[in-house]
Amino acid sequence: MNDTRPMSYTTEATLDFIRDYKRDNNGNSPSLREIAAGIGVASTAVASHHVTALERRGLIRRVPYRSRWIELVEEVTAATD
């Protein structure tokens, strides 16, 4: 399900943080605690909310029951082209 509403500033910051983190860490994904710190929130639940919003929009993919497993959909698409 792709959400067509405008993205909030914090959700957009979450996507930017994940992109930058993966670029700077050889493609490894950040933990929710690292995302929370990177976007300036104290709660991992808030970070999880924004990650879930990105997943609903179809911008990222997560593998269930795996920590640090976030794929940027744009990377997956580029790799298959």
C-alpha positions as CSV (number, residue, x, y, z in Angstrom):
1,M,0.0,0.0,0.0
2,N,1.5,3.3,-1.1
3,D,0.6,6.3,1.0
4,T,0.1,9.4,-1.2
5,R,-0.1,12.0,1.6
6,P,2.8,14.4,1.9
7,M,5.6,13.0,4.1
8,S,6.2,14.7,7.5
9,Y,9.6,16.4,8.1
10,T,10.6,13.7,10.5
11,T,9.7,10.8,8.2
12,E,11.7,12.4,5.4
13,A,14.6,12.9,7.9
14,T,14.3,9.2,8.7
15,L,14.7,8.3,5.1
16,D,17.7,10.6,4.6
17,F,19.3,9.2,7.8
18,I,18.9,5.6,6.5
19,R,20.3,6.5,3.1
20,D,23.3,8.3,4.6
21,Y,23.9,5.6,7.2
22,K,23.9,2.8,4.6
23,R,26.2,4.8,2.3
24,D,28.7,5.5,5.1
25,N,28.6,2.0,6.6
26,N,29.1,-0.3,3.5
27,G,25.4,-0.9,3.0
28,N,24.7,-1.9,6.6
29,S,21.4,-0.8,8.0
30,P,21.0,1.3,11.2
31,S,19.3,0.0,14.3
32,L,16.1,1.7,15.6
33,R,18.2,3.2,18.4
34,E,20.6,4.7,15.9
35,I,17.7,6.0,13.8
36,A,16.2,7.6,16.8
37,A,19.4,9.3,17.8
38,G,20.0,10.3,14.1
39,I,16.6,12.0,13.8
40,G,16.7,13.6,17.2
41,V,14.0,11.6,19.1
42,A,14.4,9.9,22.4
43,S,12.1,6.9,21.7
44,T,12.7,3.9,19.5
45,A,8.9,3.6,19.2
46,V,8.8,7.0,17.4
47,A,11.7,5.9,15.1
48,S,9.8,2.6,14.5
49,H,6.6,4.7,13.6
50,H,8.6,6.6,11.0
51,V,10.3,3.5,9.6
52,T,6.8,1.9,9.3
53,A,5.5,5.0,7.5
54,L,8.4,4.7,4.9
55,E,7.6,1.0,4.5
56,R,3.9,1.8,3.9
57,R,4.9,4.3,1.2
58,G,6.9,1.6,-0.5
59,L,10.2,3.5,-0.1
60,I,11.9,0.8,2.1
61,R,11.5,-2.9,2.7
62,R,12.2,-4.7,6.0
63,V,12.7,-8.4,6.6
64,P,10.5,-9.6,9.5
65,Y,12.3,-10.8,12.6
66,R,15.7,-9.5,11.4
67,S,17.3,-6.5,13.1
68,R,19.2,-4.0,11.0
69,W,17.6,-5.3,7.8
70,I,16.3,-2.3,5.8
71,E,16.5,-2.2,2.0
72,L,16.0,1.0,0.2
73,V,13.6,0.2,-2.6
74,E,15.4,2.5,-5.0
75,E,18.6,0.5,-4.5
76,V,16.8,-2.8,-5.2
77,T,15.3,-1.3,-8.3
78,A,18.6,0.0,-9.5
79,A,20.3,-3.3,-8.9
80,T,17.8,-5.2,-11.0
81,D,17.9,-2.8,-14.0
